[in-house]
Amino acid sequence: MKKVLFSVLFIMGITWIGGTLYFYSQHNVTVIVSNVEEEINLGDMTIFVDQVIIRNYEMKPFDFDNGFYKISQKIPKFLVEPVYDIYTFYTRPYEFNNKLQYTLLKTRLLIDEPIGEKSEAERLEIRDNINISLVDHVGVVYSQGGSWSTDSNSNVIHHEIRGEMFPIERINEPLTIKITDKRDDTTHEIPIDIESFTKERYNFFNKSPY
């Protein structure tokens, strides 16, 4: 009987260790970063280009109907964070693609007055007048989506431009950031130095800031 119990516990332990190692690997991500730190003056607006980021993952949307949300309603508040960490550890939080990767272009727009003092039409005009894109050496544009964020009392708009399907082998070829002011149809180009890219690796205990 003891031998049977030992065998069962041994198999369970090996299974748990194997599962833990698998889920740990699901949090390992690779990020390639170039700190551009360039600025373009467009008269009433200055655009700061901060970083180009190429990564092999995209975060999956968080499912608020999952088991953790139900559990969090039934446990003391001081346990919510550690239980959340355990719960998320045993998940697959990312969509990986090691061949066709995802791009992220981080920029800031400095405008003439706080965004809260502008009308909705003026805010939309700012977005419509500027086009920022990442272009590879064969002319493919990686700008499939983006996000804008700011504080109503600030005159700085944070703008992130996302792209996908970037063949990782093209990291060794020239990349260019193109900024077009549609008001006068002028385009400014910022070449990205291949040597400026550095590779960063993150895991569950050292999460990616990107």
BABA-751551 format. One record per residue (C-alpha): residue number from 0; residue in three letters; x, y, z. Coordinates in steps of 0.001 Angstrom, whole numbers. Each point is the difference from the previous one (the first is absolute). Layout:
<atom i="NUM" aa="Ala" px="X" py="Y" pz="Z"/>
...
This chain:
<atom i="0" aa="Met" px="0" py="0" pz="0"/>
<atom i="1" aa="Lys" px="2852" py="2394" pz="880"/>
<atom i="2" aa="Lys" px="1716" py="-764" pz="-3295"/>
<atom i="3" aa="Val" px="-3197" py="786" pz="-1913"/>
<atom i="4" aa="Leu" px="-470" py="3254" pz="1898"/>
<atom i="5" aa="Phe" px="3647" py="949" pz="-591"/>
<atom i="6" aa="Ser" px="-351" py="-760" pz="-3715"/>
<atom i="7" aa="Val" px="-3148" py="2120" pz="-261"/>
<atom i="8" aa="Leu" px="1629" py="2930" pz="1837"/>
<atom i="9" aa="Phe" px="3149" py="-338" pz="-2094"/>
<atom i="10" aa="Ile" px="-1964" py="103" pz="-3252"/>
<atom i="11" aa="Met" px="-2033" py="2958" pz="1252"/>
<atom i="12" aa="Gly" px="3194" py="1820" pz="987"/>
<atom i="13" aa="Ile" px="1649" py="-606" pz="-3370"/>
<atom i="14" aa="Thr" px="-3184" py="1133" pz="-1778"/>
<atom i="15" aa="Trp" px="-159" py="3173" pz="2114"/>
<atom i="16" aa="Ile" px="3662" py="814" pz="-633"/>
<atom i="17" aa="Gly" px="-412" py="-602" pz="-3738"/>
<atom i="18" aa="Gly" px="-3109" py="2172" pz="-110"/>
<atom i="19" aa="Thr" px="1672" py="2757" pz="2003"/>
<atom i="20" aa="Leu" px="3008" py="59" pz="-2332"/>
<atom i="21" aa="Tyr" px="-2333" py="135" pz="-3013"/>
<atom i="22" aa="Phe" px="-2011" py="2934" pz="1337"/>
<atom i="23" aa="Tyr" px="3182" py="1795" pz="1074"/>
<atom i="24" aa="Ser" px="1178" py="-196" pz="-3612"/>
<atom i="25" aa="Gln" px="-3259" py="1613" pz="-1121"/>
<atom i="26" aa="His" px="1074" py="3217" pz="1749"/>
<atom i="27" aa="Asn" px="3414" py="194" pz="-1671"/>
<atom i="28" aa="Val" px="13" py="2762" pz="-2603"/>
<atom i="29" aa="Thr" px="2618" py="1694" pz="-2166"/>
<atom i="30" aa="Val" px="7" py="3707" pz="-812"/>
<atom i="31" aa="Ile" px="2291" py="1858" pz="-2402"/>
<atom i="32" aa="Val" px="217" py="3715" pz="810"/>
<atom i="33" aa="Ser" px="1494" py="3059" pz="-1666"/>
<atom i="34" aa="Asn" px="2" py="3217" pz="2044"/>
<atom i="35" aa="Val" px="-457" py="2485" pz="-2847"/>
<atom i="36" aa="Glu" px="-286" py="3241" pz="2007"/>
<atom i="37" aa="Glu" px="-582" py="2283" pz="-2984"/>
<atom i="38" aa="Glu" px="-2331" py="2981" pz="-353"/>
<atom i="39" aa="Ile" px="-1749" py="1603" pz="-2958"/>
<atom i="40" aa="Asn" px="-1329" py="3562" pz="154"/>
<atom i="41" aa="Leu" px="-3210" py="655" pz="-1935"/>
<atom i="42" aa="Gly" px="-561" py="3628" pz="984"/>
<atom i="43" aa="Asp" px="-2813" py="-147" pz="2529"/>
<atom i="44" aa="Met" px="885" py="-3553" pz="952"/>
<atom i="45" aa="Thr" px="3151" py="-1940" pz="847"/>
<atom i="46" aa="Ile" px="168" py="-3770" pz="-369"/>
<atom i="47" aa="Phe" px="2398" py="-1949" pz="2195"/>
<atom i="48" aa="Val" px="817" py="-3463" pz="-1291"/>
<atom i="49" aa="Asp" px="1057" py="-2045" pz="3020"/>
<atom i="50" aa="Gln" px="312" py="-3681" pz="-884"/>
<atom i="51" aa="Val" px="-434" py="-2664" pz="-2641"/>
<atom i="52" aa="Ile" px="-879" py="-3340" pz="1550"/>
<atom i="53" aa="Ile" px="-170" py="-3367" pz="-1733"/>
<atom i="54" aa="Arg" px="-1347" py="-2877" pz="2035"/>
<atom i="55" aa="Asn" px="-1013" py="-3623" pz="-481"/>
<atom i="56" aa="Tyr" px="-3285" py="220" pz="1883"/>
<atom i="57" aa="Glu" px="-3279" py="1792" pz="510"/>
<atom i="58" aa="Met" px="-1864" py="-16" pz="3293"/>
<atom i="59" aa="Lys" px="-3301" py="-1906" pz="-68"/>
<atom i="60" aa="Pro" px="-3035" py="1952" pz="1238"/>
<atom i="61" aa="Phe" px="-735" py="-655" pz="3675"/>
<atom i="62" aa="Asp" px="-3156" py="-2049" pz="497"/>
<atom i="63" aa="Phe" px="-1959" py="1578" pz="2850"/>
<atom i="64" aa="Asp" px="-2433" py="-2919" pz="-42"/>
<atom i="65" aa="Asn" px="2726" py="-2438" pz="979"/>
<atom i="66" aa="Gly" px="326" py="-1932" pz="3251"/>
<atom i="67" aa="Phe" px="2296" py="2517" pz="1669"/>
<atom i="68" aa="Tyr" px="-2630" py="2741" pz="27"/>
<atom i="69" aa="Lys" px="-2444" py="-2295" pz="1820"/>
<atom i="70" aa="Ile" px="2661" py="-1079" pz="2483"/>
<atom i="71" aa="Ser" px="1081" py="3606" pz="674"/>
<atom i="72" aa="Gln" px="-3512" py="827" pz="1205"/>
<atom i="73" aa="Lys" px="191" py="-2657" pz="2708"/>
<atom i="74" aa="Ile" px="3464" py="443" pz="1505"/>
<atom i="75" aa="Pro" px="1523" py="2716" pz="2260"/>
<atom i="76" aa="Lys" px="1414" py="2973" pz="-1893"/>
<atom i="77" aa="Phe" px="3576" py="-653" pz="1162"/>
<atom i="78" aa="Leu" px="-126" py="-3365" pz="-1783"/>
<atom i="79" aa="Val" px="-1254" py="1337" pz="-3340"/>
<atom i="80" aa="Glu" px="3428" py="972" pz="-1392"/>
<atom i="81" aa="Pro" px="1871" py="-3224" pz="918"/>
<atom i="82" aa="Val" px="-2910" py="-2130" pz="-1236"/>
<atom i="83" aa="Tyr" px="-47" py="2031" pz="-3219"/>
<atom i="84" aa="Asp" px="3738" py="-622" pz="-472"/>
<atom i="85" aa="Ile" px="-485" py="-3741" pz="450"/>
<atom i="86" aa="Tyr" px="-3017" py="-18" pz="-2300"/>
<atom i="87" aa="Thr" px="1733" py="1933" pz="-2782"/>
<atom i="88" aa="Phe" px="3145" py="-2113" pz="295"/>
<atom i="89" aa="Tyr" px="-1966" py="-3055" pz="-1108"/>
<atom i="90" aa="Thr" px="-1338" py="1670" pz="-3129"/>
<atom i="91" aa="Arg" px="1187" py="748" pz="-3521"/>
<atom i="92" aa="Pro" px="-210" py="3827" pz="-14"/>
<atom i="93" aa="Tyr" px="1659" py="612" pz="-3382"/>
<atom i="94" aa="Glu" px="-468" py="-744" pz="-3668"/>
<atom i="95" aa="Phe" px="3459" py="-889" pz="-1322"/>
<atom i="96" aa="Asn" px="1365" py="360" pz="-3506"/>
<atom i="97" aa="Asn" px="3766" py="-396" pz="-289"/>
<atom i="98" aa="Lys" px="116" py="469" pz="-3781"/>
<atom i="99" aa="Leu" px="-2495" py="2759" pz="-727"/>
<atom i="100" aa="Gln" px="346" py="2328" pz="2948"/>
<atom i="101" aa="Tyr" px="-1808" py="3001" pz="1409"/>
<atom i="102" aa="Thr" px="1258" py="3586" pz="-128"/>
<atom i="103" aa="Leu" px="-660" py="2903" pz="2331"/>
<atom i="104" aa="Leu" px="991" py="3603" pz="-675"/>
<atom i="105" aa="Lys" px="-172" py="2242" pz="3075"/>
<atom i="106" aa="Thr" px="-318" py="3751" pz="-577"/>
<atom i="107" aa="Arg" px="-1135" py="3157" pz="1788"/>
<atom i="108" aa="Leu" px="-1662" py="3072" pz="-1478"/>
<atom i="109" aa="Leu" px="630" py="3354" pz="1653"/>
<atom i="110" aa="Ile" px="-2816" py="2422" pz="-914"/>
<atom i="111" aa="Asp" px="-477" py="3721" pz="635"/>
<atom i="112" aa="Glu" px="-2492" py="-252" pz="2878"/>
<atom i="113" aa="Pro" px="-1522" py="-2624" pz="2345"/>
<atom i="114" aa="Ile" px="-2178" py="-2489" pz="-1842"/>
<atom i="115" aa="Gly" px="-2896" py="768" pz="2364"/>
<atom i="116" aa="Glu" px="-188" py="3537" pz="-1367"/>
<atom i="117" aa="Lys" px="-583" py="-1226" pz="-3543"/>
<atom i="118" aa="Ser" px="-3367" py="-910" pz="-1461"/>
<atom i="119" aa="Glu" px="-777" py="-3525" pz="-1113"/>
<atom i="120" aa="Ala" px="348" py="1088" pz="-3614"/>
<atom i="121" aa="Glu" px="3455" py="1452" pz="700"/>
<atom i="122" aa="Arg" px="1097" py="-3217" pz="1708"/>
<atom i="123" aa="Leu" px="-1120" py="-2067" pz="-2969"/>
<atom i="124" aa="Glu" px="1763" py="2412" pz="-2325"/>
<atom i="125" aa="Ile" px="3299" py="-607" pz="1796"/>
<atom i="126" aa="Arg" px="-353" py="-3738" pz="-599"/>
<atom i="127" aa="Asp" px="-1132" py="384" pz="-3577"/>
<atom i="128" aa="Asn" px="2784" py="2412" pz="-967"/>
<atom i="129" aa="Ile" px="2899" py="-2215" pz="1052"/>
<atom i="130" aa="Asn" px="992" py="-3375" pz="-1361"/>
<atom i="131" aa="Ile" px="2855" py="-1946" pz="1618"/>
<atom i="132" aa="Ser" px="1146" py="-3336" pz="-1352"/>
<atom i="133" aa="Leu" px="2833" py="-2518" pz="141"/>
<atom i="134" aa="Val" px="1192" py="-1095" pz="-3459"/>
<atom i="135" aa="Asp" px="2463" py="-2754" pz="-931"/>
<atom i="136" aa="His" px="2567" py="14" pz="-2817"/>
<atom i="137" aa="Val" px="-2449" py="-1379" pz="-2593"/>
<atom i="138" aa="Gly" px="-2716" py="2551" pz="833"/>
<atom i="139" aa="Val" px="-2283" py="-2122" pz="2180"/>
<atom i="140" aa="Val" px="-1780" py="2136" pz="2604"/>
<atom i="141" aa="Tyr" px="-524" py="-1284" pz="3546"/>
<atom i="142" aa="Ser" px="-2742" py="2234" pz="1347"/>
<atom i="143" aa="Gln" px="-3166" py="-2079" pz="329"/>
<atom i="144" aa="Gly" px="-1294" py="1660" pz="3151"/>
<atom i="145" aa="Gly" px="821" py="2298" pz="2850"/>
<atom i="146" aa="Ser" px="-1054" py="1748" pz="3168"/>
<atom i="147" aa="Trp" px="-28" py="3547" pz="1330"/>
<atom i="148" aa="Ser" px="95" py="948" pz="3664"/>
<atom i="149" aa="Thr" px="336" py="3260" pz="1898"/>
<atom i="150" aa="Asp" px="-1175" py="1943" pz="3009"/>
<atom i="151" aa="Ser" px="-2430" py="2858" pz="-536"/>
<atom i="152" aa="Asn" px="2381" py="2360" pz="1822"/>
<atom i="153" aa="Ser" px="2998" py="-1022" pz="-2081"/>
<atom i="154" aa="Asn" px="1193" py="1144" pz="-3395"/>
<atom i="155" aa="Val" px="1822" py="-3289" pz="-617"/>
<atom i="156" aa="Ile" px="-1742" py="-2801" pz="-1897"/>
<atom i="157" aa="His" px="1447" py="-3491" pz="225"/>
<atom i="158" aa="His" px="-408" py="-1831" pz="-3291"/>
<atom i="159" aa="Glu" px="794" py="-3680" pz="-621"/>
<atom i="160" aa="Ile" px="-105" py="-1438" pz="-3510"/>
<atom i="161" aa="Arg" px="-309" py="-3779" pz="-288"/>
<atom i="162" aa="Gly" px="888" py="-2253" pz="-2881"/>
<atom i="163" aa="Glu" px="147" py="-3730" pz="-659"/>
<atom i="164" aa="Met" px="1286" py="-2624" pz="-2415"/>
<atom i="165" aa="Phe" px="3547" py="1380" pz="171"/>
<atom i="166" aa="Pro" px="2442" py="-2651" pz="-1334"/>
<atom i="167" aa="Ile" px="2700" py="-209" pz="2659"/>
<atom i="168" aa="Glu" px="2783" py="-407" pz="-2589"/>
<atom i="169" aa="Arg" px="-695" py="3589" pz="-1114"/>
<atom i="170" aa="Ile" px="1422" py="1268" pz="3284"/>
<atom i="171" aa="Asn" px="3345" py="-106" pz="-1828"/>
<atom i="172" aa="Glu" px="-1273" py="2362" pz="-2712"/>
<atom i="173" aa="Pro" px="-622" py="3766" pz="202"/>
<atom i="174" aa="Leu" px="-3182" py="1241" pz="1668"/>
<atom i="175" aa="Thr" px="-1431" py="3493" pz="-291"/>
<atom i="176" aa="Ile" px="-2495" py="1988" pz="2023"/>
<atom i="177" aa="Lys" px="-2085" py="2263" pz="-2201"/>
<atom i="178" aa="Ile" px="-1918" py="2949" pz="1424"/>
<atom i="179" aa="Thr" px="-2360" py="1760" pz="-2383"/>
<atom i="180" aa="Asp" px="-1656" py="3342" pz="700"/>
<atom i="181" aa="Lys" px="-3139" py="-209" pz="-2138"/>
<atom i="182" aa="Arg" px="-594" py="3728" pz="260"/>
<atom i="183" aa="Asp" px="2816" py="765" pz="-2430"/>
<atom i="184" aa="Asp" px="746" py="-3558" pz="-1136"/>
<atom i="185" aa="Thr" px="3567" py="27" pz="1295"/>
<atom i="186" aa="Thr" px="1674" py="-3201" pz="1140"/>
<atom i="187" aa="His" px="2892" py="-277" pz="2418"/>
<atom i="188" aa="Glu" px="2070" py="-3173" pz="135"/>
<atom i="189" aa="Ile" px="1986" py="-1404" pz="2900"/>
<atom i="190" aa="Pro" px="2300" py="-2917" pz="-905"/>
<atom i="191" aa="Ile" px="431" py="-2662" pz="2680"/>
<atom i="192" aa="Asp" px="3541" py="-1150" pz="597"/>
<atom i="193" aa="Ile" px="85" py="-3806" pz="1"/>
<atom i="194" aa="Glu" px="2784" py="90" pz="2567"/>
<atom i="195" aa="Ser" px="-2283" py="1880" pz="2420"/>
<atom i="196" aa="Phe" px="-2210" py="-3040" pz="621"/>
<atom i="197" aa="Thr" px="560" py="-1940" pz="3201"/>
<atom i="198" aa="Lys" px="-1636" py="-3289" pz="967"/>
<atom i="199" aa="Glu" px="-1771" py="-254" pz="3338"/>
<atom i="200" aa="Arg" px="-1524" py="-3115" pz="1576"/>
<atom i="201" aa="Tyr" px="-2728" py="-79" pz="2618"/>
<atom i="202" aa="Asn" px="-1831" py="-2636" pz="2019"/>
<atom i="203" aa="Phe" px="-2724" py="-385" pz="2624"/>
<atom i="204" aa="Phe" px="2172" py="1444" pz="2764"/>
<atom i="205" aa="Asn" px="1410" py="2787" pz="-2169"/>
<atom i="206" aa="Lys" px="-2947" py="1102" pz="-2114"/>
<atom i="207" aa="Ser" px="388" py="1889" pz="-3255"/>
<atom i="208" aa="Pro" px="-761" py="3757" pz="229"/>
<atom i="209" aa="Tyr" px="-1120" py="-154" pz="-3642"/>
